[in-house]
Amino acid sequence: VLAAHKLDAIVAPSNHPAWLTDWVNGDSYSGGSSAMTAVAGYPNITVPVGFVHGLPVGISFMGTAYQEPTLIRLAYAFEQATRLRQPPQYLPTLFV
């Protein structure tokens, strides 16, 4: 697909926003976009894209074999252009 359309990468949400866990049936997570590249053995890089309901979400750049340098350049350019990453905030240490 990438070569046929002269693309360097496919870009997709890394996963959907956080979901509620069913207390009876357990977790129903269906996987993110990185699953297909992992199964195929292709590279994938994920960077922050913002927050939904206060929880972080990411965007994935997926490529073909040996395209890691290209994906790193694309992800870095995206991060620099958008400046969406926010450093984590930690809670104070709890003493028990």
N, CA, C and O atoms as CSV, one atom per row, in Angstrom:
chain,resi,resn,atom,element,x,y,z
A,1,VAL,N,N,0.830,-1.190,0.000
A,1,VAL,CA,C,0.000,0.000,0.000
A,1,VAL,C,C,0.872,1.250,0.000
A,1,VAL,O,O,0.620,2.181,-0.764
A,2,LEU,N,N,1.903,1.276,0.858
A,2,LEU,CA,C,2.758,2.461,0.933
A,2,LEU,C,C,3.446,2.736,-0.400
A,2,LEU,O,O,3.414,3.864,-0.891
A,3,ALA,N,N,4.056,1.733,-0.980
A,3,ALA,CA,C,4.767,1.912,-2.246
A,3,ALA,C,C,3.803,2.269,-3.373
A,3,ALA,O,O,4.111,3.128,-4.200
A,4,ALA,N,N,2.658,1.629,-3.414
A,4,ALA,CA,C,1.684,1.877,-4.474
A,4,ALA,C,C,1.195,3.316,-4.480
A,4,ALA,O,O,0.883,3.866,-5.536
A,5,HIS,N,N,1.127,3.920,-3.312
A,5,HIS,CA,C,0.637,5.295,-3.196
A,5,HIS,C,C,1.755,6.301,-2.917
A,5,HIS,O,O,1.491,7.469,-2.633
A,6,LYS,N,N,2.998,5.841,-2.999
A,6,LYS,CA,C,4.181,6.678,-2.777
A,6,LYS,C,C,4.119,7.392,-1.427
A,6,LYS,O,O,4.321,8.603,-1.338
A,7,LEU,N,N,3.836,6.619,-0.384
A,7,LEU,CA,C,3.753,7.140,0.977
A,7,LEU,C,C,4.965,6.704,1.780
A,7,LEU,O,O,5.505,5.619,1.567
A,8,ASP,N,N,5.388,7.556,2.706
A,8,ASP,CA,C,6.465,7.194,3.623
A,8,ASP,C,C,5.939,6.449,4.842
A,8,ASP,O,O,6.650,5.634,5.431
A,9,ALA,N,N,4.692,6.725,5.221
A,9,ALA,CA,C,4.126,6.114,6.424
A,9,ALA,C,C,2.610,6.180,6.376
A,9,ALA,O,O,2.020,6.942,5.610
A,10,ILE,N,N,2.001,5.360,7.218
A,10,ILE,CA,C,0.569,5.451,7.491
A,10,ILE,C,C,0.452,6.013,8.900
A,10,ILE,O,O,1.172,5.588,9.803
A,11,VAL,N,N,-0.448,6.960,9.087
A,11,VAL,CA,C,-0.640,7.595,10.388
A,11,VAL,C,C,-2.050,7.258,10.879
A,11,VAL,O,O,-3.024,7.373,10.135
A,12,ALA,N,N,-2.138,6.841,12.140
A,12,ALA,CA,C,-3.438,6.475,12.714
A,12,ALA,C,C,-3.399,6.703,14.219
A,12,ALA,O,O,-2.320,6.737,14.810
A,13,PRO,N,N,-4.568,6.859,14.848
A,13,PRO,CA,C,-4.581,6.934,16.308
A,13,PRO,C,C,-3.963,5.666,16.889
A,13,PRO,O,O,-4.206,4.569,16.387
A,14,SER,N,N,-3.171,5.813,17.940
A,14,SER,CA,C,-2.533,4.643,18.559
A,14,SER,C,C,-3.552,3.721,19.197
A,14,SER,O,O,-3.428,2.499,19.122
A,15,ASN,N,N,-4.545,4.300,19.816
A,15,ASN,CA,C,-5.639,3.544,20.413
A,15,ASN,C,C,-6.772,4.510,20.685
A,15,ASN,O,O,-6.616,5.720,20.513
A,16,HIS,N,N,-7.886,3.996,21.098
A,16,HIS,CA,C,-9.003,4.875,21.416
A,16,HIS,C,C,-8.844,5.382,22.844
A,16,HIS,O,O,-8.061,4.826,23.613
A,17,PRO,N,N,-9.578,6.434,23.207
A,17,PRO,CA,C,-9.482,6.919,24.586
A,17,PRO,C,C,-9.811,5.816,25.584
A,17,PRO,O,O,-10.421,4.804,25.238
A,18,ALA,N,N,-9.402,6.028,26.804
A,18,ALA,CA,C,-9.609,5.024,27.859
A,18,ALA,C,C,-11.086,4.656,27.980
A,18,ALA,O,O,-11.963,5.492,27.763
A,19,TRP,N,N,-11.342,3.426,28.321
A,19,TRP,CA,C,-12.678,2.881,28.417
A,19,TRP,C,C,-12.939,2.454,29.851
A,19,TRP,O,O,-12.013,2.342,30.654
A,20,LEU,N,N,-14.179,2.223,30.162
A,20,LEU,CA,C,-14.536,1.710,31.479
A,20,LEU,C,C,-14.376,0.195,31.485
A,20,LEU,O,O,-14.728,-0.478,30.516
A,21,THR,N,N,-13.854,-0.326,32.560
A,21,THR,CA,C,-13.712,-1.773,32.706
A,21,THR,C,C,-14.973,-2.331,33.342
A,21,THR,O,O,-15.438,-1.824,34.363
A,22,ASP,N,N,-15.515,-3.355,32.752
A,22,ASP,CA,C,-16.701,-4.030,33.274
A,22,ASP,C,C,-16.279,-4.874,34.478
A,22,ASP,O,O,-15.410,-5.737,34.353
A,23,TRP,N,N,-16.885,-4.632,35.640
A,23,TRP,CA,C,-16.494,-5.323,36.867
A,23,TRP,C,C,-16.821,-6.812,36.826
A,23,TRP,O,O,-16.214,-7.593,37.558
A,24,VAL,N,N,-17.769,-7.219,35.983
A,24,VAL,CA,C,-18.159,-8.625,35.892
A,24,VAL,C,C,-17.395,-9.339,34.785
A,24,VAL,O,O,-16.823,-10.406,35.006
A,25,ASN,N,N,-17.385,-8.746,33.589
A,25,ASN,CA,C,-16.785,-9.401,32.421
A,25,ASN,C,C,-15.327,-9.031,32.180
A,25,ASN,O,O,-14.669,-9.629,31.328
A,26,GLY,N,N,-14.822,-8.063,32.911
A,26,GLY,CA,C,-13.422,-7.676,32.756
A,26,GLY,C,C,-13.183,-6.684,31.635
A,26,GLY,O,O,-14.099,-6.000,31.178
A,27,ASP,N,N,-11.957,-6.621,31.211
A,27,ASP,CA,C,-11.512,-5.657,30.214
A,27,ASP,C,C,-11.981,-6.069,28.820
A,27,ASP,O,O,-11.971,-7.252,28.478
A,28,SER,N,N,-12.390,-5.090,28.025
A,28,SER,CA,C,-12.852,-5.390,26.665
A,28,SER,C,C,-12.015,-4.674,25.615
A,28,SER,O,O,-12.492,-4.431,24.507
A,29,TYR,N,N,-10.775,-4.334,25.949
A,29,TYR,CA,C,-9.911,-3.619,25.010
A,29,TYR,C,C,-9.703,-4.453,23.755
A,29,TYR,O,O,-9.384,-5.640,23.835
A,30,SER,N,N,-9.884,-3.831,22.597
A,30,SER,CA,C,-9.803,-4.578,21.342
A,30,SER,C,C,-8.494,-4.372,20.596
A,30,SER,O,O,-8.357,-4.842,19.466
A,31,GLY,N,N,-7.541,-3.691,21.187
A,31,GLY,CA,C,-6.250,-3.499,20.521
A,31,GLY,C,C,-6.156,-2.148,19.841
A,31,GLY,O,O,-7.168,-1.529,19.513
A,32,GLY,N,N,-4.946,-1.706,19.637
A,32,GLY,CA,C,-4.718,-0.433,18.976
A,32,GLY,C,C,-4.173,-0.628,17.580
A,32,GLY,O,O,-4.069,-1.753,17.091
A,33,SER,N,N,-3.828,0.465,16.949
A,33,SER,CA,C,-3.343,0.390,15.574
A,33,SER,C,C,-1.958,-0.238,15.471
A,33,SER,O,O,-1.568,-0.688,14.394
A,34,SER,N,N,-1.211,-0.278,16.562
A,34,SER,CA,C,0.136,-0.853,16.502
A,34,SER,C,C,0.127,-2.375,16.414
A,34,SER,O,O,1.149,-2.980,16.090
A,35,ALA,N,N,-1.011,-2.998,16.698
A,35,ALA,CA,C,-1.076,-4.461,16.658
A,35,ALA,C,C,-0.774,-4.995,15.263
A,35,ALA,O,O,-0.086,-6.006,15.125
A,36,MET,N,N,-1.280,-4.328,14.226
A,36,MET,CA,C,-1.060,-4.851,12.872
A,36,MET,C,C,0.401,-4.756,12.454
A,36,MET,O,O,0.893,-5.641,11.754
A,37,THR,N,N,1.101,-3.712,12.861
A,37,THR,CA,C,2.519,-3.627,12.511
A,37,THR,C,C,3.334,-4.625,13.320
A,37,THR,O,O,4.299,-5.196,12.812
A,38,ALA,N,N,2.954,-4.837,14.573
A,38,ALA,CA,C,3.677,-5.805,15.401
A,38,ALA,C,C,3.554,-7.212,14.828
A,38,ALA,O,O,4.537,-7.950,14.770
A,39,VAL,N,N,2.369,-7.577,14.412
A,39,VAL,CA,C,2.147,-8.908,13.846
A,39,VAL,C,C,2.900,-9.058,12.525
A,39,VAL,O,O,3.446,-10.124,12.241
A,40,ALA,N,N,2.931,-7.994,11.716
A,40,ALA,CA,C,3.609,-8.041,10.415
A,40,ALA,C,C,5.123,-7.899,10.537
A,40,ALA,O,O,5.852,-8.186,9.588
A,41,GLY,N,N,5.598,-7.457,11.704
A,41,GLY,CA,C,7.037,-7.267,11.892
A,41,GLY,C,C,7.547,-5.951,11.347
A,41,GLY,O,O,8.736,-5.817,11.058
A,42,TYR,N,N,6.657,-4.971,11.203
A,42,TYR,CA,C,7.045,-3.663,10.676
A,42,TYR,C,C,7.185,-2.653,11.810
A,42,TYR,O,O,6.601,-2.833,12.879
A,43,PRO,N,N,7.958,-1.591,11.580
A,43,PRO,CA,C,8.172,-0.600,12.633
A,43,PRO,C,C,6.965,0.311,12.847
A,43,PRO,O,O,6.171,0.558,11.939
A,44,ASN,N,N,6.862,0.791,14.063
A,44,ASN,CA,C,5.785,1.681,14.480
A,44,ASN,C,C,6.350,2.587,15.562
A,44,ASN,O,O,7.067,2.122,16.449
A,45,ILE,N,N,6.034,3.874,15.498
A,45,ILE,CA,C,6.443,4.796,16.559
A,45,ILE,C,C,5.219,5.605,16.964
A,45,ILE,O,O,4.436,6.032,16.115
A,46,THR,N,N,5.060,5.812,18.263
A,46,THR,CA,C,3.912,6.531,18.795
A,46,THR,C,C,4.379,7.771,19.538
A,46,THR,O,O,5.352,7.729,20.290
A,47,VAL,N,N,3.672,8.883,19.318
A,47,VAL,CA,C,3.982,10.133,20.012
A,47,VAL,C,C,2.686,10.702,20.593
A,47,VAL,O,O,1.599,10.385,20.111
A,48,PRO,N,N,2.797,11.539,21.624
A,48,PRO,CA,C,1.608,12.138,22.223
A,48,PRO,C,C,0.887,13.056,21.235
A,48,PRO,O,O,1.513,13.768,20.451
A,49,VAL,N,N,-0.446,13.018,21.295
A,49,VAL,CA,C,-1.243,13.881,20.429
A,49,VAL,C,C,-2.237,14.715,21.235
A,49,VAL,O,O,-2.944,15.547,20.665
A,50,GLY,N,N,-2.302,14.512,22.525
A,50,GLY,CA,C,-3.202,15.304,23.347
A,50,GLY,C,C,-3.819,14.474,24.454
A,50,GLY,O,O,-3.289,13.440,24.861
A,51,PHE,N,N,-4.963,14.963,24.931
A,51,PHE,CA,C,-5.647,14.323,26.050
A,51,PHE,C,C,-7.141,14.227,25.768
A,51,PHE,O,O,-7.719,15.105,25.126
A,52,VAL,N,N,-7.756,13.165,26.247
A,52,VAL,CA,C,-9.206,12.999,26.205
A,52,VAL,C,C,-9.643,12.701,27.630
A,52,VAL,O,O,-9.217,11.710,28.222
A,53,HIS,N,N,-10.489,13.552,28.174
A,53,HIS,CA,C,-10.946,13.422,29.562
A,53,HIS,C,C,-9.760,13.348,30.526
A,53,HIS,O,O,-9.802,12.609,31.509
A,54,GLY,N,N,-8.708,14.109,30.245
A,54,GLY,CA,C,-7.542,14.167,31.112
A,54,GLY,C,C,-6.558,13.026,30.964
A,54,GLY,O,O,-5.547,12.993,31.665
A,55,LEU,N,N,-6.828,12.087,30.066
A,55,LEU,CA,C,-5.935,10.943,29.866
A,55,LEU,C,C,-5.224,11.067,28.525
A,55,LEU,O,O,-5.834,11.488,27.542
A,56,PRO,N,N,-3.938,10.707,28.469
A,56,PRO,CA,C,-3.166,10.897,27.235
A,56,PRO,C,C,-3.576,9.937,26.120
A,56,PRO,O,O,-3.925,8.783,26.365
A,57,VAL,N,N,-3.523,10.446,24.898
A,57,VAL,CA,C,-3.728,9.627,23.703
A,57,VAL,C,C,-2.564,9.891,22.753
A,57,VAL,O,O,-1.916,10.936,22.823
A,58,GLY,N,N,-2.307,8.939,21.870
A,58,GLY,CA,C,-1.168,9.060,20.971
A,58,GLY,C,C,-1.541,8.844,19.523
A,58,GLY,O,O,-2.650,8.419,19.198
A,59,ILE,N,N,-0.587,9.148,18.663
A,59,ILE,CA,C,-0.723,8.927,17.232
A,59,ILE,C,C,0.449,8.058,16.791
A,59,ILE,O,O,1.580,8.259,17.234
A,60,SER,N,N,0.176,7.099,15.925
A,60,SER,CA,C,1.202,6.155,15.479
A,60,SER,C,C,1.592,6.411,14.033
A,60,SER,O,O,0.749,6.684,13.179
A,61,PHE,N,N,2.881,6.315,13.784
A,61,PHE,CA,C,3.440,6.383,12.436
A,61,PHE,C,C,3.935,4.978,12.124
A,61,PHE,O,O,4.814,4.459,12.812
A,62,MET,N,N,3.370,4.358,11.080
A,62,MET,CA,C,3.695,2.974,10.730
A,62,MET,C,C,4.361,2.932,9.368
A,62,MET,O,O,3.933,3.615,8.437
A,63,GLY,N,N,5.413,2.126,9.251
A,63,GLY,CA,C,6.146,2.045,7.992
A,63,GLY,C,C,6.411,0.621,7.569
A,63,GLY,O,O,5.850,-0.331,8.112
A,64,THR,N,N,7.282,0.498,6.586
A,64,THR,CA,C,7.665,-0.818,6.085
A,64,THR,C,C,9.004,-1.216,6.694
A,64,THR,O,O,9.597,-0.462,7.465
A,65,ALA,N,N,9.462,-2.386,6.346
A,65,ALA,CA,C,10.708,-2.912,6.906
A,65,ALA,C,C,11.864,-1.940,6.714
A,65,ALA,O,O,12.045,-1.369,5.638
A,66,TYR,N,N,12.632,-1.765,7.766
A,66,TYR,CA,C,13.860,-0.960,7.780
A,66,TYR,C,C,13.612,0.536,7.569
A,66,TYR,O,O,14.528,1.253,7.167
A,67,GLN,N,N,12.422,1.010,7.825
A,67,GLN,CA,C,12.110,2.433,7.666
A,67,GLN,C,C,12.108,3.187,8.997
A,67,GLN,O,O,11.516,4.260,9.107
A,68,GLU,N,N,12.768,2.625,10.000
A,68,GLU,CA,C,12.816,3.274,11.306
A,68,GLU,C,C,13.342,4.703,11.241
A,68,GLU,O,O,12.745,5.579,11.866
A,69,PRO,N,N,14.435,4.991,10.516
A,69,PRO,CA,C,14.918,6.378,10.464
A,69,PRO,C,C,13.869,7.350,9.911
A,69,PRO,O,O,13.742,8.471,10.404
A,70,THR,N,N,13.129,6.928,8.902
A,70,THR,CA,C,12.083,7.779,8.330
A,70,THR,C,C,10.981,8.023,9.347
A,70,THR,O,O,10.512,9.152,9.490
A,71,LEU,N,N,10.562,6.980,10.056
A,71,LEU,CA,C,9.502,7.132,11.050
A,71,LEU,C,C,9.939,8.037,12.195
A,71,LEU,O,O,9.146,8.836,12.691
A,72,ILE,N,N,11.183,7.918,12.613
A,72,ILE,CA,C,11.693,8.780,13.687
A,72,ILE,C,C,11.694,10.234,13.233
A,72,ILE,O,O,11.308,11.120,13.996
A,73,ARG,N,N,12.121,10.489,12.004
A,73,ARG,CA,C,12.102,11.868,11.477
A,73,ARG,C,C,10.674,12.415,11.421
A,73,ARG,O,O,10.435,13.558,11.813
A,74,LEU,N,N,9.732,11.613,10.940
A,74,LEU,CA,C,8.341,12.058,10.860
A,74,LEU,C,C,7.764,12.340,12.245
A,74,LEU,O,O,7.117,13.366,12.452
A,75,ALA,N,N,7.996,11.441,13.183
A,75,ALA,CA,C,7.469,11.612,14.537
A,75,ALA,C,C,8.082,12.840,15.208
A,75,ALA,O,O,7.383,13.598,15.881
A,76,TYR,N,N,9.375,13.031,15.025
A,76,TYR,CA,C,10.042,14.197,15.613
A,76,TYR,C,C,9.497,15.485,15.001
A,76,TYR,O,O,9.241,16.451,15.721
A,77,ALA,N,N,9.319,15.508,13.682
A,77,ALA,CA,C,8.777,16.697,13.015
A,77,ALA,C,C,7.366,16.996,13.517
A,77,ALA,O,O,7.009,18.157,13.715
A,78,PHE,N,N,6.567,15.953,13.722
A,78,PHE,CA,C,5.216,16.137,14.249
A,78,PHE,C,C,5.264,16.737,15.649
A,78,PHE,O,O,4.542,17.688,15.950
A,79,GLU,N,N,6.119,16.178,16.503
A,79,GLU,CA,C,6.245,16.693,17.873
A,79,GLU,C,C,6.673,18.154,17.888
A,79,GLU,O,O,6.131,18.954,18.650
A,80,GLN,N,N,7.637,18.502,17.056
A,80,GLN,CA,C,8.139,19.872,17.030
A,80,GLN,C,C,7.099,20.839,16.472
A,80,GLN,O,O,7.003,21.975,16.937
A,81,ALA,N,N,6.325,20.408,15.489
A,81,ALA,CA,C,5.323,21.278,14.871
A,81,ALA,C,C,4.104,21.485,15.760
A,81,ALA,O,O,3.510,22.563,15.750
A,82,THR,N,N,3.723,20.469,16.526
A,82,THR,CA,C,2.491,20.558,17.315
A,82,THR,C,C,2.713,20.942,18.775
A,82,THR,O,O,1.856,21.590,19.377
A,83,ARG,N,N,3.835,20.559,19.346
A,83,ARG,CA,C,4.127,20.832,20.766
A,83,ARG,C,C,2.983,20.379,21.678
A,83,ARG,O,O,2.615,21.088,22.615
A,84,LEU,N,N,2.424,19.202,21.402
A,84,LEU,CA,C,1.300,18.682,22.178
A,84,LEU,C,C,1.719,17.934,23.434
A,84,LEU,O,O,0.905,17.745,24.338
A,85,ARG,N,N,2.963,17.509,23.506
A,85,ARG,CA,C,3.407,16.731,24.663
A,85,ARG,C,C,3.408,17.593,25.912
A,85,ARG,O,O,3.871,18.734,25.894
A,86,GLN,N,N,2.889,17.039,26.990
A,86,GLN,CA,C,2.938,17.689,28.295
A,86,GLN,C,C,3.679,16.761,29.242
A,86,GLN,O,O,3.405,15.561,29.270
A,87,PRO,N,N,4.618,17.300,30.023
A,87,PRO,CA,C,5.335,16.432,30.959
A,87,PRO,C,C,4.374,15.857,31.997
A,87,PRO,O,O,3.391,16.503,32.358
A,88,PRO,N,N,4.654,14.652,32.475
A,88,PRO,CA,C,3.767,14.044,33.476
A,88,PRO,C,C,3.785,14.829,34.776
A,88,PRO,O,O,4.777,15.468,35.125
A,89,GLN,N,N,2.677,14.768,35.476
A,89,GLN,CA,C,2.581,15.385,36.796
A,89,GLN,C,C,2.464,14.254,37.811
A,89,GLN,O,O,1.606,13.379,37.697
A,90,TYR,N,N,3.326,14.291,38.779
A,90,TYR,CA,C,3.357,13.228,39.776
A,90,TYR,C,C,2.698,13.696,41.060
A,90,TYR,O,O,2.773,14.868,41.427
A,91,LEU,N,N,2.056,12.763,41.730
A,91,LEU,CA,C,1.467,13.054,43.026
A,91,LEU,C,C,2.566,13.059,44.075
A,91,LEU,O,O,3.594,12.406,43.898
A,92,PRO,N,N,2.360,13.786,45.162
A,92,PRO,CA,C,3.358,13.751,46.228
A,92,PRO,C,C,3.499,12.332,46.787
A,92,PRO,O,O,2.566,11.532,46.728
A,93,THR,N,N,4.655,12.047,47.318
A,93,THR,CA,C,4.910,10.742,47.916
A,93,THR,C,C,4.005,10.541,49.124
A,93,THR,O,O,3.839,11.438,49.950
A,94,LEU,N,N,3.429,9.363,49.211
A,94,LEU,CA,C,2.587,9.027,50.356
A,94,LEU,C,C,3.407,8.220,51.349
A,94,LEU,O,O,4.052,7.239,50.979
A,95,PHE,N,N,3.380,8.625,52.582
A,95,PHE,CA,C,4.086,7.893,53.623
A,95,PHE,C,C,3.074,7.053,54.389
A,95,PHE,O,O,2.044,7.560,54.835
A,96,VAL,N,N,3.370,5.781,54.538
A,96,VAL,CA,C,2.437,4.871,55.216
A,96,VAL,C,C,2.927,4.600,56.616
A,96,VAL,O,O,2.288,3.857,57.361
